[in-house]
Amino acid sequence: MSQTNLINLKISDDDVAIIHDAIETLRATLMPHLKTLNIKERNKMLKLGDKSVAFVQKSFEYGEQYKNLVPSFLAMEAFGTDIKATDTLQLMIRALAPICEALEDSLMLTGSEAYEGALMFYQNVKGAARAKDPNAKMIFDDLSDQFKKAPRRKD
């Protein structure tokens, strides 16, 4: 059985350095502006979905037009800032999403092919160990740890 080769990813060291520099620039420039949430905070948040975008935009526009209807506890400037930030972040996410998806797909492919290669090597070593090859026995013993099952817990 020959190994599948759906991807042959070779990124030059120069390109890797350029990519890492670009990522570091992005991180250094963007992260100071961003917030991170824990799972509990995420679950409590109101979520802005596709259907809600028009509602939010119209509400802001009406608030700008009919200032007498804006409650005193609603800061329209902050409301507008949030809308602009939402638009900006959505554009960034849309631009990065295909790159992230391609990175994840490529990682899955390269990892799968590497694991497939390791299994092919392991099977060959296993056969050589059965044939009493001294080096193969040592390698087989080391690699076979991958397939040992964890002991069952007693309840």
NORZICOR-V247197 format. One record per residue. RES is the residue in one small letter. PHI is phi as a letter, one per 30 degrees, with the letter a starting at -180 (none if undefined). PSI is psi in radians with two decimals (999 if undefined). OMEGA is omega as a letter, one per 20 degrees, with the letter a starting at -180 (NA if undefined). Layout:
res: [RES | RES]
phi: [PHI | PHI]
psi: [PSI | PSI]
omega: [OMEGA | OMEGA]
This chain:
res: [m | s | q | t | n | l | i | n | l | k | i | s | d | d | d | v | a | i | i | h | d | a | i | e | t | l | r | a | t | l | m | p | h | l | k | t | l | n | i | k | e | r | n | k | m | l | k | l | g | d | k | s | v | a | f | v | q | k | s | f | e | y | g | e | q | y | k | n | l | v | p | s | f | l | a | m | e | a | f | g | t | d | i | k | a | t | d | t | l | q | l | m | i | r | a | l | a | p | i | c | e | a | l | e | d | s | l | m | l | t | g | s | e | a | y | e | g | a | l | m | f | y | q | n | v | k | g | a | a | r | a | k | d | p | n | a | k | m | i | f | d | d | l | s | d | q | f | k | k | a | p | r | r | k | d]
phi: [none | d | d | d | b | d | b | b | d | b | c | d | e | d | d | e | d | d | d | d | d | d | d | d | d | d | d | d | d | c | e | d | c | c | b | c | b | d | d | d | d | d | d | d | d | d | c | c | c | e | d | d | e | d | e | d | d | d | d | d | d | d | d | d | d | c | d | d | c | d | d | d | d | c | d | d | d | d | e | d | d | d | d | d | d | d | d | d | d | d | d | d | d | d | d | d | e | d | d | d | d | d | d | d | d | d | d | d | d | d | d | d | d | d | d | d | d | d | d | d | d | d | d | d | d | e | d | d | d | d | d | i | d | d | d | d | d | d | d | e | e | d | d | d | e | e | c | d | d | d | d | d | d | c | d]
psi: [2.15 | 2.69 | 2.40 | 2.64 | 1.35 | -0.28 | 2.44 | 1.29 | 2.03 | 1.85 | 2.19 | 2.70 | -0.64 | -0.77 | -0.70 | -0.74 | -0.75 | -0.76 | -0.80 | -0.69 | -0.74 | -0.73 | -0.75 | -0.69 | -0.78 | -0.82 | -0.84 | -0.59 | -0.69 | -0.73 | -0.64 | -0.35 | -0.25 | 2.82 | 2.69 | 2.57 | 2.62 | 3.03 | -0.73 | -0.76 | -0.72 | -0.73 | -0.50 | -0.37 | 2.56 | 2.43 | 2.28 | 1.92 | 3.11 | -0.71 | -0.46 | -0.34 | -0.83 | -0.69 | -0.81 | -0.83 | -0.79 | -0.72 | -0.76 | -0.82 | -0.74 | -0.69 | -0.66 | -0.63 | -0.66 | 1.29 | -0.46 | -0.29 | -0.10 | 2.19 | 2.60 | -0.40 | 0.05 | 2.01 | 1.86 | -0.58 | -0.77 | -0.67 | -0.84 | -0.68 | -0.73 | -0.70 | -0.81 | -0.74 | -0.70 | -0.80 | -0.79 | -0.82 | -0.67 | -0.70 | -0.73 | -0.78 | -0.74 | -0.64 | -0.64 | -0.43 | -0.82 | -0.58 | -0.82 | -0.73 | -0.75 | -0.64 | -0.81 | -0.74 | -0.75 | -0.69 | -0.74 | -0.77 | -0.87 | -0.70 | -0.74 | -0.78 | -0.64 | -0.74 | -0.70 | -0.74 | -0.71 | -0.70 | -0.68 | -0.76 | -0.78 | -0.78 | -0.69 | -0.75 | -0.69 | -0.79 | -0.71 | -0.61 | -0.69 | -0.54 | 0.17 | 0.47 | 2.15 | -0.67 | -0.63 | -0.68 | -0.80 | -0.78 | -0.75 | -0.81 | -0.71 | -0.82 | -0.43 | -0.24 | -0.50 | -0.52 | 0.09 | 2.36 | 2.51 | 2.51 | 2.51 | 2.48 | 2.48 | 2.23 | 999]
omega: [a | a | r | r | a | a | r | a | r | r | a | r | r | r | r | r | r | a | r | r | r | r | r | r | r | r | a | a | a | a | r | a | a | r | r | a | r | a | a | r | r | a | a | a | r | a | r | r | a | a | a | a | a | r | a | a | r | r | r | a | r | r | r | a | a | a | r | a | a | r | a | a | r | r | a | r | r | r | r | r | r | r | a | r | r | r | a | a | r | r | r | r | r | r | a | a | r | r | r | r | r | r | a | r | r | r | r | r | a | r | r | r | r | r | r | r | r | r | r | r | a | r | r | r | r | r | r | r | r | r | r | r | a | r | a | a | a | a | r | r | a | a | a | r | r | a | r | r | r | r | r | r | r | a | NA]
